[in-house]
Amino acid sequence: MNRNIPFLDLVTPHVELEEELVHVFRKALHTAGFIGGAALQNFEKNFAEFCQTNECVGVASGTDALLLAFLAGGIHPGETVLTVANTFIATAEAITQAGAVPEFVDIEEGTYTMDAQELRRYLESCPSDPVTGKRLSRRTGNPITAVVPVHLYGQMADMDSIMEIADEFGLQVYEDACQAHGAKYFSQRENRWLTAGSIGRAAAFSFYPGKNLGACGEAGAVTTNDPEIARKVRILRDHGQPRKYFHEAIGYNGRLDSIQAGILDVKLKHLSRWTEQRRAAAKVYDKLLSEIEGIFLPLERENFLSVYHLYVIHTRERDSIQQKLTKKGIGTGIHYPVPLHLQPAYAFLGYGEGDLPVTEASAAMTLSLPMYPNISSQDQEYVAQVLSCAMEEAIVTV
């Protein structure tokens, strides 16, 4: 008989924490504390400690977190910001909304995060401004001022290499950590473990409900060790006002409401346990799937700790395999089937097929399997069994 295995189980953790979460709502009702206040301040303090940063500023979404971090950090209209194309559009969208121009660097095979050597090759191929020494975009002729690595599927990019290159070429670094709450790696540069969100000038987190730390609605945060960036984000998120009716800048309505902050603070206490459950589930998948011909398992770098926001395999038989899994009651996902450089929204940049070969190959093969803290080993065994049979059929058919 077919089982019903969801791609993501958002019901169970909320039911388990129902009384704590309802208490947050009751407290807001009884105090009318809907915007700002202790709930927001407590979450910002606790999440900053979790990320090992000095500052955390809650905002309305992960997209707002990216945009406000760029604006607070001094990304200017017309400048070029380098990132990757295998990410949700919010990464590039926020660059565009800040007035800058995104350009894309290819990714590594296996980890599917920014390829540091491709980043270096691209920068070395660009001309230098004779006055400032800044590298100039080959596409626009404007200065390249920043790079935004994306910590994809829960694993951090090669930040030691990226930071070294950024220092060499005078680039700001902003982390897109929207899928990497609590991810870590051992930095050879600093000889210690570093946490996602603590490395660049600032980092953006999303707390969309499906994230490892998810709100019951939209929410996000900026983390940084720069108090001036934190101050500016706080002003920008609240209509540019450092205090009510006094507007230092033209800002945004990008506040994180108190109920969502309180919900996130409750869940944050459980995040480390949930992460360990995700990592244990990933090991089960690794063992069960390692002998199946025709699939490529996610690669976790040595001395990196992925939080497995997603468990993503790659196979050339992706579409037929997904159909077979669906028929057997197994939920799956396909993340970023059309890379950003080939999306109509960014056609004006002039990219074409073949410009980012690893990114494009990945987009055609990526398939995300069910992954959540409470997934059972029995359900994983069923997924593996169905996947193995589906791959055998696909290979025979070919």
N, C-alpha and C positions, 0 to 999 in steps of 0.2 A: 504494500500500500504506500502511496505517496505521503510524504510528510509535508507540513506547512512550516517552512523555515524562513522567517523574514530576513530581508537584507539587513535591517536594523530594528532592534527592539527598543522603542522609546517608552513603552508602557511599563514594563517591569520595574525599572529604577524609580519611576515616579510613584508607583504604587507602594514600593518599599519605603519611600521617604515621605509618604503622603501627609502624615501628621506634622512633620517638621515644615513641609512646604506650605501647608494650610495655615500653620502658625504665623508664617511670614505675612501672608495675606491678611489674616485677622489683625495682626499688629498694625499693618498699614491702615486698615479700616478704622481701628480704634484711636489712631493718632493723627489720621489724615496726612501721614508722612509718605507722600507719593513721589516727590522730587527732591533729590539731595538728602541731606541729613545723615544720621548715624549709620543706616544700612549701607549706603553708598560708601561712606568713609571706611567702614569696617572691611567691606569687600576689597576696596582699593588697597588698603594696608595689607590684608592677608594675601592677595594675589601678587603683590609686589614681593613679599617675602617668599612666596612659592616660586617665583621666577628669578629670585636672587637679584632683584633690581631695587634701586632707591625709590622709584616712582612708578605708580600705576594710575592711569586716568580712565575711568569708565566712560564709554560713549555708546551711541545708539546702535551701532552695528560694526562688523568687521570692516566694511567698506569705509565707513566714517573714520575708523581707526587709521586706516591707510592714508586717506586724504588729509586728515588733520595732522598726522605725523609728518607728512611731506610739507604741508604749509608751515607748520611750526618749525621744522628743521631748515627751512629756507630754500626749498625747491622753487625755482622761478619759471615763469612762462617762457616757452621756447627752448628750454634746456632739454637735453636728452637723458633719459633714465633707462638703464639696461635691466632687463628681467628675462624671464622665460615665457614660452608660449603654451606650455602644458600646465595651465593653472586656470582657476575660475577667472572670469573676465574682470572681477573686481580688482585684481592686482594691477592690470593695465588701465582699467577704467579710472581708478583713483589717480594714477599718473596723469592721465588726460585731463581729468577734472581739476587738477592742480595747475593746468596750463602747460605742462611739460609734454614731451613726445616719447612714448615707449619704443624701444628697439629690443630685439630678441636675440638671446644667446642660446645655442643648442645645449642639450642635456647629456648626462652620462648614461650609458647603458647600465642596467641593473638597479641603480638607485633612482634614476629619472629626475635627479635634482641638477641644478646648474653645473655645467662642466667648467671647472675653474680654468682649465687649459684653453678651452674655447673662448672664455672671457679674455684671457691674456692675448690670445691670437687676434681677437677682434680689435682690442685696444691698440695693439702694436701695428695693426694695419691702418689705423686712422691717423690723419695728419695732426700736427700739433699747432696750437695757436702761438704765433711768434712772440706775443706779448705775455700771455698768462701761462703758457706751457701746457694748458689743458688740451686733451685730445678732443678733436672735433668730429662730429658724426659725419660719416661718409654719405649719408642720405640727406641731411639738412644743412650741414656745415656749422651747426650750433654746438656749443660745448657739451661734453658728456660730464655730468656732475655727480651722478649717483648710480648705485646698483642695488637691486632688490632681489636677493635670493629667496626662493620659496621653499620652506621646509615641507616637503610633499609627503602626503599619506601618513604623516607622523614621524618621519625621519628628517633630521637636520641636514642641510646642505654642507658641503665641505668648507666650513667657515674659516678654518685656519688659512687655507689657500686663498679664499676670497678676500679675507681681511688683508692678507699680505699684498695681494694685487691692488686692492683699493688704496692702501697706504702708498704704494709705489706710484699710482697714477692720480692720486689726490681726489679720490671719490668718496662720497658719503655712502654709508651702508645702512639700509633699512631692512629689517627682517620681516617677511611675510610669514608669521608663525600661526596663521589661522587654523592649521591642522596639527599643531605640534605642542599642545599644552603639556608641559613637563618633560619634553624630549631633552636629551642631554648628549654630550660627547666629551671625550677627554682631549683637551687642547694641549698640543705639544708646545705651542707658542707661550702659553701661560702656565703649563705644567699643573693643570687642575681641571676638574669637571666643570663645564659650563652648561647653562640651561638656556633653552630657546627663549628669545626675548630679552636677553641680557647682554648681547654682543655688539650690535650696531648702534648707531645714534639713537634709534628708537625701533620699536617693533609693534606690529599690529596683531591682535588676536580677535577671532570671531567666537561668539558664544551662541551661534545659530543652534537650534535645538538638537541637530544631529551631531554636533561636535562632541569630543570627549568630555569637555565641560560645556554643557549646553544650558541655555536659559529656557524659559517657557514662552519664547517669543524672540524678537531680535535683540541683540546686545553685542557689545564689543569693548575692547580696551586697548590703550596704548601703554606700553612699558618703556622705561628709559632710565638711564642714570644721569641724565642732564636735567637739572631742575628748571632751566629756562625753557626747554622744550615742553616739559610737563606744565609749566605755568601758561604757556601760550596755548596748549591744547585745551586746558581748562577754560580759558577765555573764549577760544574759537567755538567750543562745543555749546556755549551758552550765549549766542548772539553777540559775541565779541565783548562781553561785559565782565570786568573783574569784580564788580559789585552792581547791584540792581540799578538799572537806568543810567549807568555810566559805561559808555561803549568805547573801548580802546581801539577796536577794529571792527570791520564788517565780518560777522561770524556766521554761525550755522545753528540750527536747532538740532543738536547732536548729542543730547544728554542721555545717560543711562538712568532709567527710572528706578526708584527705590525698591519696588517689588522684585524686579528682575535682579537687582544687586543682592537682595536678601536671599533669593532663590539660589543664586550662584554661590553665595557664601556658605549655604547649607551643603551644596553639592561638592564644594571645594574640599571639604573635610573627608570626602570619600574618593577623591580623584586618584590618589596614589594607589589605593586598593584596586580601583577599576583598571588602572594602568597595568598593574601586575597581572590581573585576570586577562587583559588583552594580550599581554606578552606571552602568557602561558598558552592561550588559545592559538597564537601565531606559531608557537613551537609544535603544537599538535598538528596544525596544518602542514608545517614544514616536513614533519615525519610522514604524514599520511600521503602527501602529494609528491614526495621526492622521487619516487620511482615511476611516475606517470610520464610516458613519452609525449613530447610535443608541447609541454608547458614550461614556462620559465617562472620560477618563484621569486618573490621579492628578496632583494639582497640588503642585509643589514651590515653596514661597514663595521670593521673591527674598532672597538672602543667607542661605538655609538649605541645609544639606547633609544630605539624607536618606541613611540607610544601606540603604534598601529591604529591610527585613526581609521585606516582602511587596510584590508589585506588584498593586495592587487597582484594577480597573476597576468602573464602575457602568453597569448597563443595565437597562431596564425588562423586557427579555426574559431576565432572568437564568436562570431555571430551565430553559427550553427550550434556551438556549445551552449551559448546563453539560452537559445531556444529550447534545447533539451533540458537544461536545468530548470527553466521556467515550467515546463510541462510536468516536471517531477516535484513541483511545489517549492522550489528553492529560489529565493529572491537574490538578485544580483544587481550590479550597477556598472555602467560604463562612464567613466569620468574623462571628460574633455576629449570626445571623439573627433572634434574639429579644433585643431590648435588655433590660438588667437591670431597668429600671423596669416591664417587662411580664412578668418572670419570676415564676413562682409563689413562689419563695423570698423575693421582696421585695414580695409582694402586700400585706403588712401596712403598707407605706408609703402605700398609697392612691392610687398613680398609675393613670392610665388611658390608653387610646389617644388620641392627639392632644396629650398634654401636652408631648412633645418631638418636634415635627414633622420637623425635619431629621434627627434620629437615626433616627426610624422610617422615613422615606423611604430613607435610606441602607441600613438593614438589609434592605429589600426588594430592593435592587438590587446589592449588593456581590458581586463575584466575583474571587477571587484566582487569578492565572495562575502557571504554573511560574516560580520565581525561586530561583536559587542561583548561587554564584560561577562554577561550571564549565558553566553552560548555554551551548550553542553557538548561534551566530547562525543556523545552519541550522535548528535546532530552533525557534528563535523565529520564523523565517520560516514554518515549518509551522504553528505556533500561530496566527500572524496570518492565514494563508491559510484555515485551517479556520474561524477566528472570523469572517472577512469573509463567507465563504459562508453560515455559520450565521445571521449578522445579515441578509443579503439574503433568505434564506428566511423568517426571522421577520417581516421587514417586509412581504414579499409576502403572507404568510399573514394578517397583520393587515389 
